[in-house]
Amino acid sequence: MAYNLVITDRAEDLVDNCLLYLVKSLNNMQAAQHFLSDIETVYERLRDNPYQYADSKDEYLRGKGCKEAIFPEMNYKVIYKVGKETVYVVGVYNDLENHTAKIII
């Protein structure tokens, strides 16, 4: 079964912020391209099977039913919830951020 993927406005803003940081602050276009490639891979995998990733390590988010997909070679993760036929991406964060306080569920 293929799931619908809904990327919240907040998650889209966070992706844009990550890209701006990589390009403008770090001046690293290669990392930005790698980030985009990784996020597209994660999104495709979420459409195929969102249960392949672990429940969130954060107790609060786990209690809200959130799961997290870690980017294989970068310190970023996608936080999401699984509905009956839809996966809702609620955030994209650097693993070093305190993302719990930033997620609106």
N, CA, C and O atoms as CSV, one atom per row, in Angstrom:
chain,resi,resn,atom,element,x,y,z
A,1,MET,N,N,0.836,-1.183,0.000
A,1,MET,CA,C,0.000,0.000,0.000
A,1,MET,C,C,0.879,1.244,0.000
A,1,MET,O,O,1.779,1.375,0.830
A,2,ALA,N,N,0.622,2.133,-0.910
A,2,ALA,CA,C,1.348,3.401,-0.942
A,2,ALA,C,C,0.603,4.425,-0.093
A,2,ALA,O,O,-0.610,4.591,-0.221
A,3,TYR,N,N,1.329,5.094,0.754
A,3,TYR,CA,C,0.755,6.120,1.625
A,3,TYR,C,C,0.812,7.479,0.938
A,3,TYR,O,O,1.721,7.756,0.154
A,4,ASN,N,N,-0.162,8.313,1.239
A,4,ASN,CA,C,-0.104,9.714,0.837
A,4,ASN,C,C,0.887,10.402,1.757
A,4,ASN,O,O,0.997,10.049,2.931
A,5,LEU,N,N,1.598,11.370,1.237
A,5,LEU,CA,C,2.561,12.102,2.043
A,5,LEU,C,C,2.133,13.561,2.111
A,5,LEU,O,O,2.006,14.234,1.088
A,6,VAL,N,N,1.911,14.041,3.337
A,6,VAL,CA,C,1.558,15.443,3.555
A,6,VAL,C,C,2.704,16.085,4.322
A,6,VAL,O,O,3.037,15.673,5.434
A,7,ILE,N,N,3.294,17.090,3.716
A,7,ILE,CA,C,4.371,17.823,4.365
A,7,ILE,C,C,3.769,19.133,4.865
A,7,ILE,O,O,3.357,19.977,4.069
A,8,THR,N,N,3.721,19.296,6.168
A,8,THR,CA,C,3.092,20.488,6.743
A,8,THR,C,C,3.845,21.741,6.324
A,8,THR,O,O,5.018,21.684,5.956
A,9,ASP,N,N,3.155,22.869,6.386
A,9,ASP,CA,C,3.798,24.150,6.077
A,9,ASP,C,C,5.003,24.374,6.982
A,9,ASP,O,O,6.042,24.863,6.539
A,10,ARG,N,N,4.854,24.016,8.243
A,10,ARG,CA,C,5.949,24.170,9.202
A,10,ARG,C,C,7.156,23.338,8.774
A,10,ARG,O,O,8.290,23.814,8.836
A,11,ALA,N,N,6.920,22.100,8.341
A,11,ALA,CA,C,8.019,21.240,7.905
A,11,ALA,C,C,8.689,21.809,6.659
A,11,ALA,O,O,9.913,21.756,6.537
A,12,GLU,N,N,7.901,22.350,5.735
A,12,GLU,CA,C,8.482,22.965,4.535
A,12,GLU,C,C,9.357,24.162,4.905
A,12,GLU,O,O,10.431,24.352,4.335
A,13,ASP,N,N,8.894,24.963,5.859
A,13,ASP,CA,C,9.696,26.100,6.329
A,13,ASP,C,C,11.009,25.623,6.954
A,13,ASP,O,O,12.059,26.233,6.755
A,14,LEU,N,N,10.937,24.542,7.699
A,14,LEU,CA,C,12.136,24.011,8.349
A,14,LEU,C,C,13.132,23.473,7.327
A,14,LEU,O,O,14.342,23.619,7.502
A,15,VAL,N,N,12.631,22.853,6.263
A,15,VAL,CA,C,13.510,22.391,5.186
A,15,VAL,C,C,14.204,23.594,4.550
A,15,VAL,O,O,15.413,23.578,4.320
A,16,ASP,N,N,13.424,24.633,4.271
A,16,ASP,CA,C,14.007,25.853,3.693
A,16,ASP,C,C,15.081,26.436,4.613
A,16,ASP,O,O,16.137,26.863,4.147
A,17,ASN,N,N,14.809,26.453,5.914
A,17,ASN,CA,C,15.785,26.977,6.881
A,17,ASN,C,C,17.067,26.150,6.894
A,17,ASN,O,O,18.166,26.699,6.969
A,18,CYS,N,N,16.921,24.844,6.820
A,18,CYS,CA,C,18.098,23.961,6.779
A,18,CYS,C,C,18.931,24.252,5.537
A,18,CYS,O,O,20.156,24.347,5.611
A,19,LEU,N,N,18.264,24.392,4.398
A,19,LEU,CA,C,18.975,24.678,3.150
A,19,LEU,C,C,19.665,26.033,3.202
A,19,LEU,O,O,20.815,26.167,2.784
A,20,LEU,N,N,18.967,27.033,3.713
A,20,LEU,CA,C,19.585,28.355,3.843
A,20,LEU,C,C,20.825,28.310,4.728
A,20,LEU,O,O,21.839,28.940,4.426
A,21,TYR,N,N,20.735,27.570,5.810
A,21,TYR,CA,C,21.873,27.437,6.711
A,21,TYR,C,C,23.058,26.792,5.992
A,21,TYR,O,O,24.185,27.277,6.089
A,22,LEU,N,N,22.802,25.706,5.276
A,22,LEU,CA,C,23.884,25.003,4.587
A,22,LEU,C,C,24.513,25.859,3.490
A,22,LEU,O,O,25.732,25.855,3.315
A,23,VAL,N,N,23.679,26.593,2.752
A,23,VAL,CA,C,24.182,27.384,1.633
A,23,VAL,C,C,24.756,28.723,2.088
A,23,VAL,O,O,25.879,29.073,1.724
A,24,LYS,N,N,24.000,29.464,2.872
A,24,LYS,CA,C,24.407,30.829,3.241
A,24,LYS,C,C,25.419,30.856,4.393
A,24,LYS,O,O,26.457,31.510,4.300
A,25,SER,N,N,25.108,30.142,5.472
A,25,SER,CA,C,25.984,30.208,6.647
A,25,SER,C,C,27.244,29.371,6.474
A,25,SER,O,O,28.343,29.814,6.808
A,26,LEU,N,N,27.080,28.157,5.951
A,26,LEU,CA,C,28.234,27.272,5.800
A,26,LEU,C,C,28.883,27.368,4.428
A,26,LEU,O,O,29.988,26.869,4.217
A,27,ASN,N,N,28.176,28.025,3.479
A,27,ASN,CA,C,28.677,28.145,2.112
A,27,ASN,C,C,29.035,26.769,1.543
A,27,ASN,O,O,30.091,26.586,0.937
A,28,ASN,N,N,28.130,25.808,1.752
A,28,ASN,CA,C,28.401,24.425,1.358
A,28,ASN,C,C,27.268,23.915,0.469
A,28,ASN,O,O,26.323,23.284,0.942
A,29,MET,N,N,27.382,24.196,-0.810
A,29,MET,CA,C,26.370,23.774,-1.771
A,29,MET,C,C,26.309,22.257,-1.882
A,29,MET,O,O,25.230,21.701,-2.086
A,30,GLN,N,N,27.433,21.585,-1.753
A,30,GLN,CA,C,27.451,20.124,-1.830
A,30,GLN,C,C,26.630,19.516,-0.695
A,30,GLN,O,O,25.887,18.560,-0.914
A,31,ALA,N,N,26.755,20.054,0.500
A,31,ALA,CA,C,25.963,19.553,1.631
A,31,ALA,C,C,24.481,19.816,1.404
A,31,ALA,O,O,23.643,18.985,1.757
A,32,ALA,N,N,24.147,20.972,0.813
A,32,ALA,CA,C,22.743,21.285,0.520
A,32,ALA,C,C,22.175,20.296,-0.496
A,32,ALA,O,O,21.042,19.839,-0.345
A,33,GLN,N,N,22.937,19.967,-1.513
A,33,GLN,CA,C,22.484,18.985,-2.502
A,33,GLN,C,C,22.328,17.607,-1.874
A,33,GLN,O,O,21.384,16.878,-2.177
A,34,HIS,N,N,23.265,17.259,-0.998
A,34,HIS,CA,C,23.178,15.978,-0.282
A,34,HIS,C,C,21.922,15.946,0.597
A,34,HIS,O,O,21.218,14.937,0.651
A,35,PHE,N,N,21.654,17.049,1.275
A,35,PHE,CA,C,20.460,17.174,2.117
A,35,PHE,C,C,19.198,16.948,1.286
A,35,PHE,O,O,18.318,16.187,1.687
A,36,LEU,N,N,19.107,17.606,0.131
A,36,LEU,CA,C,17.926,17.458,-0.735
A,36,LEU,C,C,17.778,16.026,-1.233
A,36,LEU,O,O,16.667,15.497,-1.286
A,37,SER,N,N,18.872,15.408,-1.591
A,37,SER,CA,C,18.830,14.013,-2.036
A,37,SER,C,C,18.348,13.097,-0.916
A,37,SER,O,O,17.511,12.221,-1.130
A,38,ASP,N,N,18.886,13.313,0.272
A,38,ASP,CA,C,18.488,12.485,1.421
A,38,ASP,C,C,17.022,12.681,1.778
A,38,ASP,O,O,16.327,11.714,2.090
A,39,ILE,N,N,16.550,13.908,1.736
A,39,ILE,CA,C,15.157,14.148,2.119
A,39,ILE,C,C,14.206,13.518,1.102
A,39,ILE,O,O,13.160,12.986,1.476
A,40,GLU,N,N,14.561,13.577,-0.168
A,40,GLU,CA,C,13.729,12.935,-1.193
A,40,GLU,C,C,13.706,11.414,-1.002
A,40,GLU,O,O,12.668,10.777,-1.178
A,41,THR,N,N,14.848,10.846,-0.645
A,41,THR,CA,C,14.915,9.403,-0.378
A,41,THR,C,C,14.025,9.041,0.801
A,41,THR,O,O,13.272,8.070,0.735
A,42,VAL,N,N,14.105,9.809,1.873
A,42,VAL,CA,C,13.274,9.550,3.057
A,42,VAL,C,C,11.796,9.680,2.690
A,42,VAL,O,O,10.994,8.833,3.085
A,43,TYR,N,N,11.422,10.709,1.950
A,43,TYR,CA,C,10.021,10.893,1.560
A,43,TYR,C,C,9.515,9.703,0.746
A,43,TYR,O,O,8.399,9.232,0.965
A,44,GLU,N,N,10.316,9.223,-0.173
A,44,GLU,CA,C,9.905,8.052,-0.975
A,44,GLU,C,C,9.731,6.820,-0.091
A,44,GLU,O,O,8.778,6.057,-0.254
A,45,ARG,N,N,10.643,6.637,0.832
A,45,ARG,CA,C,10.546,5.488,1.733
A,45,ARG,C,C,9.329,5.602,2.647
A,45,ARG,O,O,8.703,4.596,2.980
A,46,LEU,N,N,8.992,6.832,3.052
A,46,LEU,CA,C,7.796,7.022,3.876
A,46,LEU,C,C,6.536,6.674,3.090
A,46,LEU,O,O,5.590,6.121,3.651
A,47,ARG,N,N,6.514,6.987,1.814
A,47,ARG,CA,C,5.358,6.642,0.972
A,47,ARG,C,C,5.205,5.126,0.871
A,47,ARG,O,O,4.089,4.606,0.860
A,48,ASP,N,N,6.324,4.431,0.796
A,48,ASP,CA,C,6.298,2.975,0.649
A,48,ASP,C,C,5.963,2.257,1.954
A,48,ASP,O,O,5.119,1.361,1.979
A,49,ASN,N,N,6.630,2.659,3.038
A,49,ASN,CA,C,6.432,1.981,4.319
A,49,ASN,C,C,6.919,2.861,5.469
A,49,ASN,O,O,8.096,2.808,5.825
A,50,PRO,N,N,6.042,3.663,6.049
A,50,PRO,CA,C,6.470,4.563,7.127
A,50,PRO,C,C,6.835,3.835,8.419
A,50,PRO,O,O,7.421,4.436,9.319
A,51,TYR,N,N,6.503,2.569,8.520
A,51,TYR,CA,C,6.792,1.818,9.744
A,51,TYR,C,C,8.214,1.264,9.774
A,51,TYR,O,O,8.609,0.621,10.747
A,52,GLN,N,N,8.982,1.506,8.718
A,52,GLN,CA,C,10.349,1.000,8.685
A,52,GLN,C,C,11.287,1.792,9.596
A,52,GLN,O,O,12.389,1.339,9.906
A,53,TYR,N,N,10.848,2.969,10.018
A,53,TYR,CA,C,11.665,3.791,10.903
A,53,TYR,C,C,11.192,3.644,12.346
A,53,TYR,O,O,10.061,3.236,12.614
A,54,ALA,N,N,12.073,3.982,13.248
A,54,ALA,CA,C,11.807,3.802,14.681
A,54,ALA,C,C,10.877,4.880,15.235
A,54,ALA,O,O,10.750,5.968,14.674
A,55,ASP,N,N,10.236,4.546,16.347
A,55,ASP,CA,C,9.493,5.550,17.104
A,55,ASP,C,C,10.478,6.620,17.570
A,55,ASP,O,O,11.668,6.350,17.734
A,56,SER,N,N,9.979,7.816,17.777
A,56,SER,CA,C,10.835,8.914,18.218
A,56,SER,C,C,11.532,8.547,19.522
A,56,SER,O,O,10.947,7.908,20.396
A,57,LYS,N,N,12.773,8.957,19.636
A,57,LYS,CA,C,13.528,8.735,20.876
A,57,LYS,C,C,13.064,9.675,21.976
A,57,LYS,O,O,13.259,9.403,23.160
A,58,ASP,N,N,12.450,10.780,21.579
A,58,ASP,CA,C,11.957,11.758,22.529
A,58,ASP,C,C,10.646,11.256,23.147
A,58,ASP,O,O,9.705,10.915,22.431
A,59,GLU,N,N,10.597,11.215,24.469
A,59,GLU,CA,C,9.437,10.665,25.173
A,59,GLU,C,C,8.139,11.402,24.832
A,59,GLU,O,O,7.106,10.769,24.615
A,60,TYR,N,N,8.189,12.723,24.786
A,60,TYR,CA,C,6.996,13.517,24.478
A,60,TYR,C,C,6.493,13.201,23.072
A,60,TYR,O,O,5.307,12.934,22.880
A,61,LEU,N,N,7.386,13.231,22.099
A,61,LEU,CA,C,6.991,12.978,20.713
A,61,LEU,C,C,6.512,11.543,20.513
A,61,LEU,O,O,5.549,11.297,19.787
A,62,ARG,N,N,7.186,10.609,21.158
A,62,ARG,CA,C,6.767,9.209,21.088
A,62,ARG,C,C,5.347,9.062,21.636
A,62,ARG,O,O,4.539,8.315,21.085
A,63,GLY,N,N,5.048,9.774,22.716
A,63,GLY,CA,C,3.714,9.745,23.299
A,63,GLY,C,C,2.652,10.319,22.377
A,63,GLY,O,O,1.477,9.969,22.487
A,64,LYS,N,N,3.059,11.201,21.466
A,64,LYS,CA,C,2.145,11.784,20.475
A,64,LYS,C,C,2.062,10.928,19.211
A,64,LYS,O,O,1.384,11.288,18.249
A,65,GLY,N,N,2.764,9.787,19.227
A,65,GLY,CA,C,2.716,8.876,18.080
A,65,GLY,C,C,3.702,9.199,16.977
A,65,GLY,O,O,3.544,8.736,15.847
A,66,CYS,N,N,4.722,9.992,17.292
A,66,CYS,CA,C,5.689,10.383,16.268
A,66,CYS,C,C,6.781,9.332,16.073
A,66,CYS,O,O,7.182,8.630,17.002
A,67,LYS,N,N,7.231,9.257,14.853
A,67,LYS,CA,C,8.357,8.421,14.476
A,67,LYS,C,C,9.425,9.348,13.904
A,67,LYS,O,O,9.152,10.520,13.642
A,68,GLU,N,N,10.634,8.835,13.710
A,68,GLU,CA,C,11.687,9.662,13.142
A,68,GLU,C,C,12.527,8.876,12.148
A,68,GLU,O,O,12.879,7.719,12.378
A,69,ALA,N,N,12.833,9.526,11.055
A,69,ALA,CA,C,13.691,8.957,10.017
A,69,ALA,C,C,15.002,9.738,10.024
A,69,ALA,O,O,15.021,10.948,9.796
A,70,ILE,N,N,16.077,9.041,10.284
A,70,ILE,CA,C,17.392,9.666,10.348
A,70,ILE,C,C,18.015,9.666,8.954
A,70,ILE,O,O,17.949,8.661,8.246
A,71,PHE,N,N,18.615,10.779,8.560
A,71,PHE,CA,C,19.357,10.818,7.299
A,71,PHE,C,C,20.619,9.987,7.492
A,71,PHE,O,O,21.328,10.166,8.482
A,72,PRO,N,N,20.907,9.092,6.574
A,72,PRO,CA,C,22.009,8.149,6.771
A,72,PRO,C,C,23.382,8.773,7.038
A,72,PRO,O,O,24.123,8.273,7.885
A,73,GLU,N,N,23.731,9.839,6.343
A,73,GLU,CA,C,25.085,10.372,6.464
A,73,GLU,C,C,25.131,11.803,6.983
A,73,GLU,O,O,26.192,12.427,7.002
A,74,MET,N,N,23.989,12.318,7.401
A,74,MET,CA,C,23.943,13.691,7.896
A,74,MET,C,C,23.272,13.689,9.264
A,74,MET,O,O,22.619,12.714,9.637
A,75,ASN,N,N,23.428,14.756,9.995
A,75,ASN,CA,C,22.822,14.851,11.323
A,75,ASN,C,C,21.433,15.482,11.267
A,75,ASN,O,O,21.125,16.378,12.053
A,76,TYR,N,N,20.605,15.023,10.352
A,76,TYR,CA,C,19.243,15.525,10.224
A,76,TYR,C,C,18.253,14.384,10.378
A,76,TYR,O,O,18.565,13.218,10.134
A,77,LYS,N,N,17.045,14.759,10.790
A,77,LYS,CA,C,15.984,13.758,10.905
A,77,LYS,C,C,14.653,14.368,10.525
A,77,LYS,O,O,14.434,15.573,10.649
A,78,VAL,N,N,13.772,13.503,10.058
A,78,VAL,CA,C,12.403,13.865,9.718
A,78,VAL,C,C,11.514,13.305,10.816
A,78,VAL,O,O,11.566,12.113,11.118
A,79,ILE,N,N,10.701,14.161,11.412
A,79,ILE,CA,C,9.734,13.739,12.426
A,79,ILE,C,C,8.374,13.659,11.742
A,79,ILE,O,O,7.973,14.586,11.038
A,80,TYR,N,N,7.665,12.549,11.950
A,80,TYR,CA,C,6.395,12.355,11.258
A,80,TYR,C,C,5.429,11.503,12.069
A,80,TYR,O,O,5.806,10.827,13.027
A,81,LYS,N,N,4.168,11.561,11.649
A,81,LYS,CA,C,3.104,10.746,12.242
A,81,LYS,C,C,2.446,9.955,11.115
A,81,LYS,O,O,2.370,10.412,9.974
A,82,VAL,N,N,1.975,8.767,11.460
A,82,VAL,CA,C,1.333,7.919,10.471
A,82,VAL,C,C,-0.158,7.851,10.755
A,82,VAL,O,O,-0.579,7.495,11.856
A,83,GLY,N,N,-0.952,8.199,9.743
A,83,GLY,CA,C,-2.399,8.054,9.811
A,83,GLY,C,C,-2.812,6.777,9.092
A,83,GLY,O,O,-1.967,5.954,8.738
A,84,LYS,N,N,-4.090,6.620,8.882
A,84,LYS,CA,C,-4.602,5.400,8.247
A,84,LYS,C,C,-4.015,5.199,6.846
A,84,LYS,O,O,-3.546,4.109,6.516
A,85,GLU,N,N,-4.043,6.246,6.030
A,85,GLU,CA,C,-3.517,6.162,4.666
A,85,GLU,C,C,-2.537,7.277,4.346
A,85,GLU,O,O,-2.079,7.404,3.210
A,86,THR,N,N,-2.215,8.086,5.351
A,86,THR,CA,C,-1.413,9.285,5.118
A,86,THR,C,C,-0.289,9.395,6.144
A,86,THR,O,O,-0.464,9.077,7.320
A,87,VAL,N,N,0.850,9.846,5.675
A,87,VAL,CA,C,1.987,10.157,6.542
A,87,VAL,C,C,2.101,11.676,6.593
A,87,VAL,O,O,2.133,12.343,5.559
A,88,TYR,N,N,2.161,12.214,7.812
A,88,TYR,CA,C,2.242,13.651,8.021
A,88,TYR,C,C,3.640,14.009,8.507
A,88,TYR,O,O,4.022,13.646,9.619
A,89,VAL,N,N,4.398,14.714,7.688
A,89,VAL,CA,C,5.725,15.178,8.093
A,89,VAL,C,C,5.516,16.468,8.881
A,89,VAL,O,O,4.994,17.452,8.358
A,90,VAL,N,N,5.933,16.447,10.146
A,90,VAL,CA,C,5.712,17.607,11.016
A,90,VAL,C,C,6.976,18.405,11.289
A,90,VAL,O,O,6.903,19.519,11.808
A,91,GLY,N,N,8.137,17.850,10.946
A,91,GLY,CA,C,9.358,18.608,11.175
A,91,GLY,C,C,10.580,17.968,10.552
A,91,GLY,O,O,10.625,16.754,10.347
A,92,VAL,N,N,11.573,18.793,10.251
A,92,VAL,CA,C,12.880,18.353,9.763
A,92,VAL,C,C,13.904,19.137,10.558
A,92,VAL,O,O,13.908,20.367,10.534
A,93,TYR,N,N,14.771,18.429,11.258
A,93,TYR,CA,C,15.671,19.080,12.208
A,93,TYR,C,C,17.072,18.510,12.147
A,93,TYR,O,O,17.288,17.362,11.759
A,94,ASN,N,N,18.016,19.348,12.542
A,94,ASN,CA,C,19.355,18.879,12.811
A,94,ASN,C,C,19.289,18.109,14.124
A,94,ASN,O,O,18.592,18.517,15.052
A,95,ASP,N,N,19.996,17.023,14.200
A,95,ASP,CA,C,19.946,16.165,15.385
A,95,ASP,C,C,20.448,16.872,16.646
A,95,ASP,O,O,20.154,16.435,17.759
A,96,LEU,N,N,21.195,17.948,16.479
A,96,LEU,CA,C,21.723,18.677,17.630
A,96,LEU,C,C,20.735,19.704,18.188
A,96,LEU,O,O,20.948,20.248,19.272
A,97,GLU,N,N,19.657,19.967,17.449
A,97,GLU,CA,C,18.664,20.949,17.891
A,97,GLU,C,C,17.751,20.380,18.963
A,97,GLU,O,O,17.541,19.169,19.042
A,98,ASN,N,N,17.211,21.271,19.788
A,98,ASN,CA,C,16.157,20.894,20.715
A,98,ASN,C,C,14.838,21.013,19.950
A,98,ASN,O,O,14.122,22.008,20.069
A,99,HIS,N,N,14.539,20.001,19.181
A,99,HIS,CA,C,13.382,20.062,18.285
A,99,HIS,C,C,12.052,19.860,18.995
A,99,HIS,O,O,11.016,20.265,18.468
A,100,THR,N,N,12.048,19.257,20.151
A,100,THR,CA,C,10.802,19.003,20.866
A,100,THR,C,C,10.026,20.298,21.103
A,100,THR,O,O,8.806,20.336,20.945
A,101,ALA,N,N,10.732,21.343,21.476
A,101,ALA,CA,C,10.087,22.611,21.772
A,101,ALA,C,C,9.583,23.311,20.512
A,101,ALA,O,O,8.768,24.228,20.608
A,102,LYS,N,N,10.046,22.902,19.348
A,102,LYS,CA,C,9.704,23.557,18.103
A,102,LYS,C,C,8.575,22.875,17.338
A,102,LYS,O,O,8.021,23.458,16.406
A,103,ILE,N,N,8.229,21.656,17.719
A,103,ILE,CA,C,7.224,20.903,16.980
A,103,ILE,C,C,5.830,21.248,17.482
A,103,ILE,O,O,5.572,21.274,18.685
A,104,ILE,N,N,4.953,21.508,16.549
A,104,ILE,CA,C,3.561,21.784,16.875
A,104,ILE,C,C,2.725,20.610,16.371
A,104,ILE,O,O,2.627,20.359,15.169
A,105,ILE,N,N,2.127,19.902,17.326
A,105,ILE,CA,C,1.324,18.720,16.960
A,105,ILE,C,C,-0.087,18.925,17.414
A,105,ILE,O,O,-0.934,18.056,17.209
